[in-house]
Amino acid sequence: MLKLWKKFPGQLKRLILIFLLFVAALMTARHFLIPHDYGQYGNYRGGSVHEIANLEVKYAGQIVCVDCHDDIAEIKFAGYHKNVACEVCHGPGAAHVEDSDIELTSPRGRDLCILCHEYLPSRPTGFPQIVSESHNRVKPCISCHDPHDPVPPEAPKECSACHGTIARTKSHSYHADVECVYCHQASPEHKVNPRENLPSKPKTRDFCGKCHAEDADVEFGIPRVDMDAHEKRYVCWQCHYPHLPEAGQ
Amino acid sequence: MMNNKIINNKINNKSLNTEKPEPIIDSAGCDSVRYDSEHNDAGCDAGRRNFVNCALASSALMMVPGMLGAGEEEKPDPNELVLGDGYRPKDHKWGMGIDISKCIGCGRCADACKSENDVPREPFYFRTWVERYRILENGEAVVDSPNGAIDSFDEDKLDERIIRSFFVPKLCNQCEHPPCVQVCPVGASYRVEDGVVLVDRDYCVGCSYCLQACPYGARFLHPETRTAEKCTFCYHRIVKGLVPACVEVCPTQARIFGEMEKKSSPIIRFMRMNNIGVLKHSLNTEPKVFYANLDKEVR
């Protein structure tokens, strides 16, 4: 070996030495720069999986909430919100589980409810939605609906709770004093499942004629038409919008 | 024809009892030839018995090493990853199911994700977000996601007629073949054995190659640490037996989470009962986020 080494020309010896020095420097640098646990489990730093796995949990999960608040849970699990986890409305609760002095928020306004229940055409059919602009605008939702057992209240007091646009239009029309139920008969179920229990609508000219026919037995001042002569081929609401009759005249 | 001939042969053999047995050829016409047992002599019978004995003995011998191995205690491998309370990633394989027809676009998932994972509150930093798709009459899709849907959506009318509209929650697809891991030059992005793709925050140099490699746009650069961030399926939760935060808070159960290879898992039922699609399947990334009732326009 030594003989072979002596045979090498001087410049090659120097080159080999420099090369070995270079490799040694590289190995030393690699040893200090690459973490020891790199490649322990795979082509990554082993410690990082443990770091990620040990991150703090913020959402405790509904099962934990139910442990203490079983009274509310019982109500909630029987209602429409049974699948809505507590922390959806009350926020992350892991800290509250550790230390009950840390209180969670209970939303009181309308902002949170309408995130889910505001009417959006993209929402799946059948999901309960309202137009918040016209749905009892100033009242917080919880004044009528219990969020833990959200059933539609006995009845929306007025039709305008849902049909606000029509109610507002009608309110400044000649028909302002005509009750909705005079023309539309709604069953009580309409307030629970509106789409499946549609209210009635007038079907014939004679219905309007009850007030507007020449021989109608109603108070003076209501415009009258000769039902036989006046555009007999059409029904009234093809030309007159009943919620705002003769607008602009 | 062939079958008839064989049957004829058989009948002949049995009825006539000829001295030399006729070979009976398999109906498939292959070259195996059997002889009717009635005509086998004793020697032939013994040979078969030998063969059966030998076969039994050899198969028993083959099982011996396996049986010996089963008796031994399993030695814990120092290089096997065990997290927390004995969570072994190799025993799990996680997947998420998302039912498009159930999503109401309330954005509670995106909100909970930000709280759980300390994602910056400003828009444009999301580990998960919800997109609204509106398919127009001409087949075009209008997609929007204001603030990741955290404040839900506005009605925001369009001029064109809309023929279909729905919400699509998006997140990291935890690909089986993740392009983001392939391109990482420092080994900061990696895939754990349970199929979850993670980012080593301390090791990431913030080159953002992975942001460009991800076909789903699921990664972002954290504005403070300048390192890549992405959905981890809430890894710190699933190792403790909890579900990811977005699944926990989804009010309509549009998100399902569970084991891909355990029959009791809710995702197995979800995948059996629904028409399942994945995003960009042509890229062969094998996503582990499965969408039910996915429209063809969703990408």
Contacts between the chains, C-beta under 8 A, distances in Angstrom:
chain1	res1	chain2	res2	distance
A	35	B	203	7.9
A	38	B	187	7.2
A	40	B	79	6.0
A	41	B	79	6.4
A	41	B	80	7.6
A	41	B	81	4.5
A	42	B	190	6.2
A	42	B	191	7.8
A	42	B	192	7.8
A	42	B	193	7.9
A	43	B	187	5.2
A	43	B	190	6.4
A	44	B	187	5.3
A	44	B	188	7.4
A	44	B	190	3.5
A	44	B	200	6.2
A	44	B	203	7.8
A	45	B	187	7.4
A	45	B	188	7.9
A	45	B	200	5.3
A	45	B	202	7.4
A	45	B	203	5.4
A	46	B	81	7.4
A	48	B	198	7.1
A	48	B	200	3.7
A	48	B	201	7.3
A	48	B	202	6.7
A	48	B	203	6.6
A	49	B	81	6.3
A	49	B	83	6.6
A	49	B	89	8.0
A	49	B	192	6.1
A	49	B	198	6.7
A	50	B	83	6.4
A	51	B	201	7.6
A	51	B	202	7.8
A	52	B	198	5.6
A	52	B	232	6.3
A	52	B	235	5.1
A	52	B	236	6.3
A	53	B	83	4.5
A	53	B	84	5.9
A	53	B	87	7.5
A	53	B	235	6.0
A	53	B	236	5.6
A	53	B	239	4.7
A	54	B	84	7.3
A	54	B	236	6.6
A	55	B	117	7.9
A	55	B	235	7.8
A	55	B	236	3.8
A	56	B	236	7.4
A	57	B	116	7.7
A	57	B	236	6.2
A	57	B	237	5.8
A	57	B	240	6.8
A	57	B	242	6.8
A	58	B	115	5.7
A	58	B	116	4.8
A	58	B	245	7.3
A	59	B	112	6.3
A	59	B	115	7.4
A	59	B	116	5.7
A	59	B	237	7.7
A	59	B	242	7.8
A	59	B	245	4.7
A	59	B	248	5.3
A	59	B	249	7.0
A	61	B	242	5.6
A	61	B	243	7.5
A	61	B	248	5.8
A	62	B	248	7.3
A	81	B	251	7.8
A	83	B	251	6.6
A	83	B	252	7.0
A	83	B	253	5.4
A	84	B	251	4.3
A	85	B	248	5.5
A	85	B	249	5.5
A	85	B	251	7.5
A	87	B	112	7.4
A	87	B	248	6.7
A	87	B	249	5.9
A	88	B	108	5.4
A	88	B	112	7.8
A	88	B	249	4.7
A	88	B	251	5.5
A	91	B	115	7.3
A	92	B	112	7.4
A	92	B	115	5.0
A	92	B	116	6.8
A	92	B	245	7.9
A	114	B	152	7.5
A	115	B	106	4.8
A	115	B	107	6.8
A	115	B	108	7.2
A	115	B	151	7.3
A	115	B	152	4.4
A	116	B	104	5.8
A	116	B	106	4.3
A	116	B	108	7.8
A	116	B	152	7.6
A	116	B	251	6.2
A	118	B	152	6.6
A	119	B	155	7.4
A	120	B	104	7.9
A	120	B	105	6.5
A	120	B	152	7.6
A	120	B	153	5.8
A	120	B	155	6.3
A	121	B	155	7.0
A	121	B	162	7.2
A	121	B	165	5.8
A	122	B	105	6.2
A	122	B	132	5.5
A	122	B	133	7.9
A	122	B	134	6.9
A	122	B	153	7.1
A	122	B	165	3.9
A	122	B	166	5.9
A	122	B	167	6.0
A	123	B	104	5.0
A	123	B	105	6.6
A	123	B	167	7.9
A	124	B	101	5.8
A	124	B	102	6.7
A	124	B	103	7.7
A	124	B	104	6.6
A	124	B	166	7.8
A	127	B	104	5.6
A	127	B	252	7.6
